[in-house]
Amino acid sequence: MSRRDIGTDDPRVKVRPSKRSRPRTKVRPDWGSKPIGQVIGIDRGRYLVRYQDLDLRAVLARELKKGSVVVGDQVRLTGDLSGRVDTLARIVATEERSSVLRRSLEDAPDQKGEKIIVANAQIMVIVTALADPPPRMGMIDRCLVAAHEAGMQAVLCLTKADLAPAEQFLEAYADFDVTTVVTSVASGPQGLDEIKDLLAGNFSVLVGHSGVGKSTLINALIPEADRSVGVVNHVTGRGRHTSTSSRAFELPSGGWIVD
């Protein structure tokens, strides 16, 4: 065997033998006995998980890819589960999903990419304004298809009924398998009790363009949510995004709603 080249002929120089790296085992840990929580919020790489009666801050385990955990996921937890300030739990595995809601990615190749945004939801609330901004029938139709594909109940929530009549929409979707609720936070508030009864005890998600009143509806249903609301640009006729993170809020009557 040839002598190892150590870069010098000085016999006084002693070189320690290199440490052999232990090969990584292919046997992965079994997380099946770890406690389960539900993801209720995601914000800049940090996960908010409801575990029993605690809201835990958590991070992903290294073996889980970024984007593999979404709001609504049932997850296995390790780490600090005390819920104390400045502590972190660790999400190590996800449970099988009962439903997924996907949206297309505009920046994906050929615009064919998709991203899962909510898991395990039972109701999709399609929020559209009757005016300011003007309603978009195409968006409603696409959401109805997505709800059917995901096996979710569809609820069409028409907001800002104080600005325009709702008869056209009620007639257009009368033959569809969709529950329609007309609301107006400014007058009454109209329709909120009906929405509360539909959502009670369920895990639901709000979808709709910016400016249609999703955050206003959340604040009316759950005042302590304190979601930021915006105004519609009168030049473009479009709203401005005010919700910058995915979050599920617990309803006073039971159940959750994702904004």
VEXKOLKE-904754 format. One record per residue (C-alpha): residue number from 1; residue in one letter; y, x, z. Coordinates in Angstrom, 2 decimals, padded with zeros to 5 digits. Each point is the difference from the previous one (the first is absolute). Layout:
% residues N
{NUM; 'a'; {Y; X; Z}}
...
***
This chain:
% residues 259
{1; 'm'; {000.00; 000.00; 000.00}}
{2; 's'; {003.38; 001.43; -000.94}}
{3; 'r'; {002.48; 000.91; 002.67}}
{4; 'r'; {002.72; -002.60; 000.48}}
{5; 'd'; {003.39; 001.09; -001.29}}
{6; 'i'; {002.44; -000.18; 002.92}}
{7; 'g'; {002.89; 001.66; -001.83}}
{8; 't'; {-000.19; 003.35; 001.87}}
{9; 'd'; {-002.40; 002.92; 000.52}}
{10; 'd'; {001.14; 000.63; 003.57}}
{11; 'p'; {-003.17; -000.29; 002.17}}
{12; 'r'; {002.10; -001.00; 002.97}}
{13; 'v'; {000.84; -003.34; -001.61}}
{14; 'k'; {-002.40; -002.68; 001.15}}
{15; 'v'; {-000.16; -003.30; -001.83}}
{16; 'r'; {-001.46; -003.06; 001.61}}
{17; 'p'; {-002.52; -001.92; -002.08}}
{18; 's'; {001.39; -003.21; -001.50}}
{19; 'k'; {-000.97; -003.24; 001.70}}
{20; 'r'; {-002.29; -002.22; -001.97}}
{21; 's'; {001.38; -003.52; -000.43}}
{22; 'r'; {-002.41; -002.69; 001.06}}
{23; 'p'; {-000.76; -002.33; -002.91}}
{24; 'r'; {001.47; -003.49; 000.42}}
{25; 't'; {-002.63; -002.54; 000.97}}
{26; 'k'; {-000.65; -002.96; -002.28}}
{27; 'v'; {-000.91; -002.19; 002.96}}
{28; 'r'; {003.02; -002.19; 000.75}}
{29; 'p'; {000.67; -001.56; 003.40}}
{30; 'd'; {-001.10; -003.59; 000.61}}
{31; 'w'; {003.10; -001.97; 000.99}}
{32; 'g'; {-001.83; -003.33; 000.25}}
{33; 's'; {000.26; -000.16; 003.79}}
{34; 'k'; {003.74; 000.73; 000.15}}
{35; 'p'; {002.42; -002.82; 000.96}}
{36; 'i'; {001.61; -002.12; -002.71}}
{37; 'g'; {003.69; -000.79; -000.49}}
{38; 'q'; {002.03; -001.62; -002.78}}
{39; 'v'; {002.78; 001.74; -001.91}}
{40; 'i'; {003.21; -002.03; 000.33}}
{41; 'g'; {002.55; 002.50; -001.28}}
{42; 'i'; {000.42; 003.11; -002.13}}
{43; 'd'; {003.14; 002.11; -000.05}}
{44; 'r'; {000.29; 003.56; -001.36}}
{45; 'g'; {-003.53; 001.11; 000.74}}
{46; 'r'; {-000.23; -001.64; 003.43}}
{47; 'y'; {-002.20; -003.03; 000.59}}
{48; 'l'; {000.59; -002.78; 002.52}}
{49; 'v'; {-003.33; -001.40; 001.19}}
{50; 'r'; {-000.60; -003.03; 002.22}}
{51; 'y'; {-002.84; 000.92; 002.35}}
{52; 'q'; {-000.84; -002.64; 002.61}}
{53; 'd'; {003.47; -000.79; 001.42}}
{54; 'l'; {001.54; 003.37; -000.87}}
{55; 'd'; {001.97; 001.22; -003.01}}
{56; 'l'; {-001.15; 003.57; -000.68}}
{57; 'r'; {001.64; 002.65; -002.15}}
{58; 'a'; {-002.65; 001.69; -002.12}}
{59; 'v'; {-000.58; 002.59; -002.73}}
{60; 'l'; {-002.75; 000.30; -002.59}}
{61; 'a'; {-002.97; 002.28; 000.51}}
{62; 'r'; {-000.17; 002.88; -002.48}}
{63; 'e'; {-002.96; -001.50; -001.83}}
{64; 'l'; {001.96; -003.16; -000.87}}
{65; 'k'; {002.17; 000.20; -003.11}}
{66; 'k'; {003.65; -000.96; -000.02}}
{67; 'g'; {000.32; -003.66; -000.99}}
{68; 's'; {-003.58; -000.84; 000.98}}
{69; 'v'; {001.18; -002.09; 002.98}}
{70; 'v'; {002.32; -002.99; -000.47}}
{71; 'v'; {001.51; -002.72; 002.17}}
{72; 'g'; {-002.68; -002.44; 001.09}}
{73; 'd'; {-002.84; 002.53; 000.04}}
{74; 'q'; {-002.48; -000.05; 002.87}}
{75; 'v'; {-000.36; 003.65; 001.04}}
{76; 'r'; {-002.06; 002.13; 002.38}}
{77; 'l'; {002.03; 001.98; 002.53}}
{78; 't'; {-000.31; 003.19; 002.02}}
{79; 'g'; {002.53; 002.11; 001.89}}
{80; 'd'; {002.44; -001.35; 002.57}}
{81; 'l'; {-000.35; -003.80; 000.22}}
{82; 's'; {002.24; -000.42; 003.05}}
{83; 'g'; {003.07; -001.10; -001.99}}
{84; 'r'; {002.25; 002.31; 002.01}}
{85; 'v'; {003.19; 001.35; -001.58}}
{86; 'd'; {-000.46; 003.24; -001.96}}
{87; 't'; {-003.77; -000.46; -000.37}}
{88; 'l'; {-001.97; -000.41; -003.22}}
{89; 'a'; {-003.29; -001.64; -000.84}}
{90; 'r'; {-001.99; 001.08; -003.05}}
{91; 'i'; {-001.36; -002.27; -002.73}}
{92; 'v'; {-003.42; 001.33; -000.95}}
{93; 'a'; {-001.55; -002.80; -002.09}}
{94; 't'; {000.71; -003.40; -001.55}}
{95; 'e'; {-002.13; -003.11; 000.14}}
{96; 'e'; {-001.01; -002.07; -003.03}}
{97; 'r'; {002.84; -002.17; -001.31}}
{98; 's'; {-000.31; -003.75; -000.45}}
{99; 's'; {002.85; -000.09; -002.56}}
{100; 'v'; {002.50; 002.33; -001.64}}
{101; 'l'; {003.37; -000.64; -001.62}}
{102; 'r'; {000.90; 002.45; -002.75}}
{103; 'r'; {003.14; 000.67; -001.98}}
{104; 's'; {000.42; 001.94; -003.24}}
{105; 'l'; {001.74; 003.37; 000.04}}
{106; 'e'; {002.85; 000.21; -002.51}}
{107; 'd'; {-000.14; 003.80; 000.00}}
{108; 'a'; {-003.77; 000.15; -000.60}}
{109; 'p'; {-001.36; 001.23; -003.36}}
{110; 'd'; {000.18; -002.89; -002.50}}
{111; 'q'; {001.22; -002.12; 002.94}}
{112; 'k'; {-003.63; -000.81; 000.80}}
{113; 'g'; {-000.17; 001.53; 003.46}}
{114; 'e'; {-000.39; -002.23; 003.05}}
{115; 'k'; {000.67; 000.43; 003.68}}
{116; 'i'; {-001.43; -001.99; 002.90}}
{117; 'i'; {002.87; -001.15; 002.22}}
{118; 'v'; {-001.63; -002.44; 002.46}}
{119; 'a'; {-003.58; -000.46; 001.19}}
{120; 'n'; {-001.81; -002.88; 001.70}}
{121; 'a'; {002.77; -002.55; -000.63}}
{122; 'q'; {-001.00; -003.68; -000.23}}
{123; 'i'; {003.25; -001.54; -001.28}}
{124; 'm'; {002.50; 001.18; -002.62}}
{125; 'v'; {003.45; -001.53; 000.42}}
{126; 'i'; {001.81; 000.26; -003.34}}
{127; 'v'; {003.71; -000.12; 000.86}}
{128; 't'; {002.47; -000.93; -002.73}}
{129; 'a'; {003.59; -001.18; 000.22}}
{130; 'l'; {001.11; -003.15; -001.75}}
{131; 'a'; {003.30; 001.76; -000.73}}
{132; 'd'; {001.77; 003.30; 000.72}}
{133; 'p'; {-001.99; 001.76; -001.44}}
{134; 'p'; {-001.34; -002.41; -002.62}}
{135; 'p'; {-003.74; -000.71; 000.18}}
{136; 'r'; {-002.49; 001.89; -002.18}}
{137; 'm'; {-002.94; -002.14; -001.01}}
{138; 'g'; {-001.92; 002.95; -001.43}}
{139; 'm'; {-000.08; 001.75; 003.37}}
{140; 'i'; {-001.37; -003.14; 001.67}}
{141; 'd'; {-002.75; -000.30; -002.61}}
{142; 'r'; {-001.03; 003.65; 000.45}}
{143; 'c'; {-000.14; -000.42; 003.77}}
{144; 'l'; {-002.16; -003.10; -000.33}}
{145; 'v'; {-002.45; 001.97; -002.13}}
{146; 'a'; {000.00; 002.85; 002.55}}
{147; 'a'; {-000.63; -002.43; 002.87}}
{148; 'h'; {-002.91; -001.59; -001.87}}
{149; 'e'; {-001.49; 003.42; -000.81}}
{150; 'a'; {000.27; 001.07; 003.66}}
{151; 'g'; {-001.47; -003.25; 001.30}}
{152; 'm'; {003.17; -000.84; 001.92}}
{153; 'q'; {001.63; -003.39; 000.55}}
{154; 'a'; {003.31; -000.22; -001.87}}
{155; 'v'; {003.13; -001.55; 001.51}}
{156; 'l'; {003.14; -000.35; -002.11}}
{157; 'c'; {003.08; 000.20; 002.24}}
{158; 'l'; {003.20; -001.13; -001.73}}
{159; 't'; {003.04; 001.31; 001.87}}
{160; 'k'; {003.73; -000.79; -000.15}}
{161; 'a'; {-000.57; -003.72; -000.56}}
{162; 'd'; {003.62; -000.55; 001.01}}
{163; 'l'; {001.10; 001.69; -003.26}}
{164; 'a'; {-002.19; -001.77; -002.60}}
{165; 'p'; {-002.51; -002.87; -000.26}}
{166; 'a'; {-003.74; 000.69; 000.13}}
{167; 'e'; {-001.33; -002.87; -002.14}}
{168; 'q'; {-000.58; 002.18; -003.08}}
{169; 'f'; {-002.29; 002.34; 001.93}}
{170; 'l'; {-001.83; -002.77; 001.80}}
{171; 'e'; {-000.83; -001.60; -003.36}}
{172; 'a'; {-000.90; 003.29; -001.72}}
{173; 'y'; {-002.59; 000.96; 002.62}}
{174; 'a'; {-001.20; -003.45; 001.01}}
{175; 'd'; {-003.36; 000.48; -001.77}}
{176; 'f'; {-000.60; 003.51; 001.38}}
{177; 'd'; {-002.08; 000.85; 003.06}}
{178; 'v'; {003.07; 001.11; 001.93}}
{179; 't'; {001.77; -001.38; 003.05}}
{180; 't'; {003.76; -000.28; -000.56}}
{181; 'v'; {002.57; 000.10; 002.80}}
{182; 'v'; {003.74; -000.45; -000.51}}
{183; 't'; {002.12; 001.89; 002.52}}
{184; 's'; {003.62; 000.61; 000.84}}
{185; 'v'; {000.96; 002.06; 003.03}}
{186; 'a'; {003.63; -001.04; -000.50}}
{187; 's'; {-000.68; -003.73; 000.30}}
{188; 'g'; {-002.07; -001.10; 002.90}}
{189; 'p'; {-001.89; 002.28; -000.27}}
{190; 'q'; {-002.05; -001.91; -002.57}}
{191; 'g'; {-003.73; 000.62; -000.48}}
{192; 'l'; {-000.49; 002.61; 002.75}}
{193; 'd'; {-002.30; -002.17; 002.12}}
{194; 'e'; {-002.22; -000.59; -003.03}}
{195; 'i'; {-000.18; 003.75; -000.71}}
{196; 'k'; {-000.83; 000.71; 003.65}}
{197; 'd'; {-002.89; -002.49; -000.06}}
{198; 'l'; {-001.42; 001.51; -003.22}}
{199; 'l'; {000.14; 003.59; 001.28}}
{200; 'a'; {-001.19; -000.57; 003.57}}
{201; 'g'; {-003.13; 001.97; 000.79}}
{202; 'n'; {-000.12; 001.75; -003.39}}
{203; 'f'; {000.82; 003.47; -001.33}}
{204; 's'; {002.55; -000.66; -002.75}}
{205; 'v'; {002.18; 002.01; -002.38}}
{206; 'l'; {003.40; -000.78; -001.53}}
{207; 'v'; {000.58; 000.97; -003.64}}
{208; 'g'; {003.05; -000.49; -002.17}}
{209; 'h'; {002.96; 001.72; -001.62}}
{210; 's'; {002.78; 001.53; 002.07}}
{211; 'g'; {002.73; -002.42; 001.02}}
{212; 'v'; {-002.16; -003.15; 000.05}}
{213; 'g'; {000.08; -000.26; 003.80}}
{214; 'k'; {-003.21; 001.64; 001.28}}
{215; 's'; {001.72; 001.85; 002.85}}
{216; 't'; {002.10; -003.06; 000.84}}
{217; 'l'; {-003.19; -002.07; 000.18}}
{218; 'i'; {-001.64; 002.60; 002.26}}
{219; 'n'; {003.01; -000.03; 002.34}}
{220; 'a'; {-000.05; -003.80; 000.14}}
{221; 'l'; {-003.72; -000.05; 000.87}}
{222; 'i'; {000.16; 003.00; 002.35}}
{223; 'p'; {003.57; 000.60; 001.30}}
{224; 'e'; {-000.95; 003.23; 001.78}}
{225; 'a'; {-001.14; 001.53; -003.31}}
{226; 'd'; {003.66; 000.71; -000.85}}
{227; 'r'; {-000.67; 000.83; -003.66}}
{228; 's'; {002.98; 001.21; -002.04}}
{229; 'v'; {001.27; -002.50; -002.56}}
{230; 'g'; {002.08; 000.67; -003.09}}
{231; 'v'; {002.08; -001.80; -002.57}}
{232; 'v'; {-000.53; -000.62; -003.69}}
{233; 'n'; {002.01; 002.07; -002.47}}
{234; 'h'; {002.13; -002.52; -001.90}}
{235; 'v'; {000.21; 002.29; -003.05}}
{236; 't'; {-003.74; 000.62; -000.50}}
{237; 'g'; {-001.23; -003.17; 001.71}}
{238; 'r'; {-002.55; 002.04; 001.92}}
{239; 'g'; {-000.47; 000.65; 003.69}}
{240; 'r'; {-000.03; 003.35; 001.76}}
{241; 'h'; {-003.09; 001.29; 001.77}}
{242; 't'; {000.53; -000.06; 003.76}}
{243; 's'; {-003.56; 000.40; 001.34}}
{244; 't'; {-000.95; 003.69; -000.20}}
{245; 's'; {-003.38; -000.10; 001.76}}
{246; 's'; {-003.10; -002.18; 000.06}}
{247; 'r'; {-000.31; -001.90; 003.25}}
{248; 'a'; {-002.00; -002.92; 001.38}}
{249; 'f'; {001.69; -002.22; 002.60}}
{250; 'e'; {-001.81; -002.14; 002.54}}
{251; 'l'; {000.87; -003.69; -000.22}}
{252; 'p'; {000.82; -001.89; 003.22}}
{253; 's'; {-002.57; -002.65; -000.97}}
{254; 'g'; {-002.70; 002.62; -000.65}}
{255; 'g'; {-000.82; 002.00; -003.11}}
{256; 'w'; {001.87; 002.72; -001.87}}
{257; 'i'; {002.34; 000.17; -002.97}}
{258; 'v'; {000.63; 003.12; -002.10}}
{259; 'd'; {003.42; 000.71; -001.50}}
***
